[in-house]
Amino acid sequence: MKRAIVLIGLMGLAACQSSGPISIPGITRGPSSAEEALEAYYKTLPDDFYPRAPAGLPLPPADQPITRVLVASCMDEENSAAPAMDVIAKEDADLFLMIGDNVYGDRDGKNYVNNQADLDELRESFGDLAARAEFQAVRAAHPMMVAWDDHDMGANDGGKDFPFRRLAERIHERFWGLEKQDVGAWPGTYYARTFGPEGQRTQVIMLDTRFFRTALTPTDEWGVKGKERYIPSADPRQDMLGTDQWTWLENQLQQPADLRLILSSIQVLPTDAHGWEDWSRLPMEQERLYRLINETEANGVVFVSGDRHTAFLYRKEGVLSYPAYELTASSINVAFSETTEEMDSAQIGAGYPPENFGAIDIDWATGTAALSIKANDGATVRETSVKFK
């Protein structure tokens, strides 16, 4: 009750924009926004306010080459079964990437909820995930890197306008044990790591496509194929990554690497097959990403994404100085259908909607990487090969 009263007071102060001093810890003037008022409150929250994942394995040493990476997204912690996670825990891999919608923290059962300032539903969801045996097995089996998406930020299709994003970021970073690493020192959840010696270096770049993203443009024909929910924005102020993250990404792309996995929670390459969230809904930002990769002469880029509740493989010419590939792995246990007719101009074969995960097998001798979609029993159902050297 006391916490609720404090929150109501903070929101009221932010709305009133009081010109005199106020007694919020860390602020001696009127807050300039509700987000600033809440930020002062969030700094007072105790450590046990935050759920924590079971202890995980350390990442591979920086000089150790990696040859197998698993990737997955969309894990509903309330669903009774997640056989893909059982299989992932038993697979051989150097690294497991969990790349968004790692929980459904804006949903109670099948009903969406509006998260309030304490993000009770989001914190409960992370607590439920931590308690699941198959998740504990994965944490014990594989070193992990993580990205977030809308449902583990706490707002369906949310972006920078989500008023509680700063607490959501804290919850994410504390759950995954990132708060004392570099990513914990800046706004947003993006970070990168590189593994392997010269000639065998894999750079893994985890983007944050939520914290800074400007609003999407709602469709003018709801549910129409190719325009289901959003249409491309014409707003010149559109932004996907925010100024600081764009600068950081430019620096990362100038680091030496032989293979670069750029993890985006939403799809990068598709442009013409659907009207859901992806980079083509902010087309100037999509072009900016391609231009940045080309200008930095970053070699060996492969995009990896989730979000779509269907797995896909893509190959696209003309956007980079070499063919661009993307592996979309989705979902772990939130499948909506058995088949799909979706076919983007860059798509390789049919999509795979049943439960799935992805694998990237790196052959350093030939300079190739096999991008695979795995059924929830581990069987390979789609595959393509990338020549990155």
C-alpha positions, 0 to 999 in steps of 0.5 A: 500500500505504501509503495502504491501511495508513493507511485500515485504521488510521483505520477501526480507531481510529474503531471503537475510539473511543480516549480518548487522543490520536492522531496523525491530522493535524488531530485530537488526540483520539479521532474520534467516528465513522469518517466523522470519522477518514476526513475527516482522512485525506481532507484529506491527499490530493493534488490529482492524486488527483481527476479533472478535467473538461475546461475548460468555458465560463463561465456566462452573465452575471447580467444576460443573459436566457436562452431555452433550457436543455437538461437530461439525466441518466443517462450510463454512461461505459462504454457505447460510444455516447451519441448524445444527447450528440453531438446536445446538443453541436450544439444551440443553448442558453444552458445545459446542466444535467446533473442526476445519474447523470452517471457510474455510479461504483458499477458496473464493467461491468454489475456493482455494486461496493461502493466502498471508502474511496478510491472507486477505481471512482468516480474511474475513472468520472469519468476515463473520462467526461472522456476521452469525445469527445462529453462534451468536445464538450458542455463546449466547446459549452455552459455547464453546471450540475450536480447529483449522484445516487446513482451519481455519489455512489458508492452505489446508492440511497445517502443520508447513511448512505454512509460515504464521502459526504464524499470523494464530494462532494470528487470531484464538486466538483473534477471540475466545478470547483466547489470554489472557489465557494460550493458548495465551502464547505459540506457537500453539493452544492447551489447556485443561480444567477440569470440575466437582468434584472428581468422576465426572470430565470431562477433555477436551483436545484440541490438535493442529494437525497443527502448529507443524505437519511435511509433509505428504507423498503423495500417489503413486496412486492418488485417489485409494481407501485407498490411495486417497491422502496420504500414511503412512510415514516412516520418523523417524523424523515425528511429529504431536504435537511438543516437547512442546505439547507432554510434555504438553499432558503427564502432562495433562494425569497425571491430575485426571479425570474420563472421558477424551475427547481428541479432535483431528481435524483429526481422530485418530483410523482409519487405513485401510479405507481411504488415507486422513489425519489422525494419521495413516499417521504418524504411529509412532506418532499414536503409540506414542499417544497410548503409552503415554496414556498407560504409564500415565495410563490415564483412560476414554479416548474418542477420538473426531474428525472432518475433514472428511465430514462424521460422524463415530463411532469407537471402537478399541481393543488392542491399549489402556488398555481398548477399545478405542472409537472415535466420528467423527462429520463432517460436519455442512454444507459442505456435499458431498454425502448421503451415503458412502461405507467406512468401517474401521476395527474399525468402528461401522456401516455405516458412515453418510455423510449428514450434522450433529453434535455430542453429548456426553451424560454422565451418572455419575450414571452408568459411561457411555457416549452415543456417538451420531451422529445427523442429522441436524434436531437433530434426532439421526442417529447413537449411541454407548455407552462407559463404562468409569468407 
